[in-house]
Amino acid sequence: MKALSTFSYLLLIPQLGWLGSATEAPKKAAMSAGTHVVQVRVFGNKLDGLGAELNVRSVVNWDKGHNPGPTLEKKFDTSSVNETYTIGTFGDMDYVEASISFKNVAFHNTTRPPAGSQLRVEIITDGKVGEKTRLDSNALNDKVWKVEYDPYLKGTVAVETNKL
């Protein structure tokens, strides 16, 4: 009888290993590189006659070359704007840039943004406001980040997803 029980144990050990592998939890699929939802919010008022515009461009996998991603162009012909645009979902090596401009306000002409007019842009990544800038009559005097004449009054903000 003792020989039979030893033999039974020898048969039981491989079966336990097989049962153990059958009860393991299924392995999750490997997560892809991080993803980030990028939105651009633009708001402004008293925009009449300023040629207000928003331009968004992106580059995906910029570490592997220039691969254009989603773009967006909007002209604001109304006196005010308050919009949020979802640009897309981006990976860990992508770049999104948003520029606002007053096309009718150039360095060499006499048109200037009137007092009280403004145009602002914010890049929102994963629900958090990141870079932002504004155009108004005091933007250059206040040395607002990324505002210049190029050749018209323009402000630019960007996000590099590898730095999030």
Backbone torsions as a table, in degrees:
resi	resn	phi	psi	omega
1	MET	NA	-34.8	179.5
2	LYS	-64.7	-36.9	178.9
3	ALA	-65.8	-36.1	179.3
4	LEU	-66.5	-41.0	-179.8
5	SER	-68.6	-34.6	176.4
6	THR	-66.2	-42.3	178.2
7	PHE	-63.0	-39.3	178.3
8	SER	-62.7	-40.1	178.5
9	TYR	-64.7	-38.4	179.7
10	LEU	-64.9	-34.8	176.9
11	LEU	-76.3	-29.5	-176.1
12	LEU	-74.8	-33.5	-175.6
13	ILE	-60.8	-49.1	177.7
14	PRO	-63.0	-32.5	179.6
15	GLN	-68.0	-36.2	177.3
16	LEU	-63.9	-40.9	177.3
17	GLY	-61.8	-40.8	178.5
18	TRP	-66.1	-41.2	178.0
19	LEU	-65.0	-38.6	179.4
20	GLY	-62.1	-41.9	-179.5
21	SER	-72.6	-27.2	179.3
22	ALA	-74.4	-25.4	-177.8
23	THR	-95.5	0.1	178.5
24	GLU	-64.7	145.7	177.1
25	ALA	-65.7	142.6	177.9
26	PRO	-61.2	141.1	-178.6
27	LYS	-76.4	138.9	178.3
28	LYS	-73.6	146.6	175.7
29	ALA	-63.6	144.2	-179.7
30	ALA	-60.1	132.7	179.1
31	MET	-69.3	138.8	175.7
32	SER	-73.3	173.1	178.4
33	ALA	-55.0	155.8	-177.5
34	GLY	-51.2	146.7	177.7
35	THR	-123.0	145.9	-177.2
36	HIS	-135.3	127.1	175.7
37	VAL	-85.5	123.8	-177.6
38	VAL	-113.9	128.9	176.1
39	GLN	-124.7	157.9	175.1
40	VAL	-125.8	125.9	177.0
41	ARG	-110.2	132.8	179.2
42	VAL	-131.2	135.4	176.6
43	PHE	-147.3	149.1	-179.5
44	GLY	-172.3	169.8	178.4
45	ASN	-149.0	163.8	-176.4
46	LYS	52.7	51.4	-176.1
47	LEU	-93.8	-1.9	-176.2
48	ASP	-55.4	129.3	174.5
49	GLY	77.5	0.8	-177.0
50	LEU	-93.3	-12.4	-177.9
51	GLY	68.6	45.0	-176.5
52	ALA	-68.9	133.1	179.9
53	GLU	-143.4	156.5	172.6
54	LEU	-126.3	131.9	175.2
55	ASN	-130.4	128.4	177.8
56	VAL	-122.7	133.6	174.5
57	ARG	-134.0	156.9	179.0
58	SER	-144.8	158.6	176.1
59	VAL	-131.2	127.2	178.6
60	VAL	-102.6	145.0	-178.4
61	ASN	49.7	51.0	-175.3
62	TRP	-62.3	-21.0	178.0
63	ASP	-71.1	-13.6	-180.0
64	LYS	-109.3	15.0	179.1
65	GLY	120.8	-178.1	-178.6
66	HIS	-87.6	102.9	179.5
67	ASN	-118.1	97.3	-177.1
68	PRO	-58.3	137.7	177.3
69	GLY	-110.9	-157.9	-179.0
70	PRO	-59.5	146.4	176.9
71	THR	-130.7	164.4	177.5
72	LEU	-152.9	134.5	175.0
73	GLU	-131.7	128.7	178.6
74	LYS	-136.2	134.7	171.1
75	LYS	-108.4	135.5	-177.9
76	PHE	-106.5	101.0	-179.0
77	ASP	-92.3	0.2	179.3
78	THR	-96.5	169.8	-179.0
79	SER	-79.0	-16.9	178.3
80	SER	-144.6	159.5	178.6
81	VAL	-147.6	144.9	173.6
82	ASN	-155.0	89.0	-173.9
83	GLU	-134.7	150.1	172.0
84	THR	-124.5	128.1	-178.5
85	TYR	-116.1	130.9	174.0
86	THR	-85.7	118.5	-177.1
87	ILE	-83.3	-39.8	177.9
88	GLY	157.4	-174.9	175.9
89	THR	-106.8	128.2	-172.6
90	PHE	-122.0	154.3	178.6
91	GLY	-87.4	-162.1	-174.0
92	ASP	-84.1	-7.3	-179.5
93	MET	-129.2	49.5	-177.5
94	ASP	-119.6	163.9	-175.9
95	TYR	-137.1	131.2	177.5
96	VAL	-128.8	131.0	-177.9
97	GLU	-128.2	133.5	177.4
98	ALA	-122.1	130.5	178.7
99	SER	-123.3	135.5	171.1
100	ILE	-112.1	149.5	-179.1
101	SER	-151.8	156.2	168.9
102	PHE	-111.2	96.8	-175.3
103	LYS	-65.1	-21.3	-179.3
104	ASN	-96.0	8.7	178.2
105	VAL	-117.8	95.1	-179.8
106	ALA	-108.9	161.1	-178.0
107	PHE	-60.9	-37.6	-173.9
108	HIS	-91.7	-0.7	177.6
109	ASN	-108.2	171.1	-174.0
110	THR	-90.0	-5.9	179.9
111	THR	-70.8	129.7	175.9
112	ARG	-130.7	153.6	175.8
113	PRO	-61.7	130.0	179.3
114	PRO	-69.2	157.9	177.4
115	ALA	-57.0	135.8	179.2
116	GLY	91.3	-13.0	176.5
117	SER	-85.1	146.2	178.2
118	GLN	-159.0	155.7	172.5
119	LEU	-142.0	125.5	-177.8
120	ARG	-124.3	148.9	175.8
121	VAL	-135.6	142.7	177.1
122	GLU	-134.1	140.1	170.3
123	ILE	-98.6	126.4	-179.0
124	ILE	-112.0	120.7	179.9
125	THR	-118.3	122.8	-179.6
126	ASP	53.4	38.4	176.4
127	GLY	83.8	-0.3	-179.1
128	LYS	-112.1	132.2	178.4
129	VAL	-71.1	128.6	178.5
130	GLY	-109.7	-117.3	-178.9
131	GLU	-67.8	144.9	177.2
132	LYS	-151.9	157.4	176.5
133	THR	-154.6	172.6	-177.4
134	ARG	-144.1	155.4	170.1
135	LEU	-121.2	129.1	174.5
136	ASP	-162.7	-173.9	-176.2
137	SER	-67.4	-17.6	-178.5
138	ASN	-111.3	4.3	-174.1
139	ALA	-56.5	-44.4	-179.3
140	LEU	-72.3	-38.3	178.4
141	ASN	-65.4	-36.2	179.5
142	ASP	-81.0	-2.4	-178.2
143	LYS	53.1	49.0	178.0
144	VAL	-62.5	136.9	-176.2
145	TRP	-58.4	131.3	174.8
146	LYS	64.9	32.9	174.3
147	VAL	-112.7	131.6	-177.1
148	GLU	-159.5	171.0	169.8
149	TYR	-93.7	121.7	-176.3
150	ASP	-148.2	64.7	-15.0
151	PRO	-81.8	-4.8	178.1
152	TYR	-107.7	168.6	-176.9
153	LEU	-64.8	123.5	-171.4
154	LYS	-146.6	142.4	174.8
155	GLY	-129.3	138.5	-174.7
156	THR	-132.0	137.8	173.6
157	VAL	-131.9	157.1	-177.5
158	ALA	-150.8	159.9	173.3
159	VAL	-133.0	134.4	172.7
160	GLU	-108.9	115.1	-172.0
161	THR	-66.3	-20.5	177.6
162	ASN	-73.0	-9.3	-179.3
163	LYS	-105.6	9.3	-179.9
164	LEU	-83.7	NA	NA
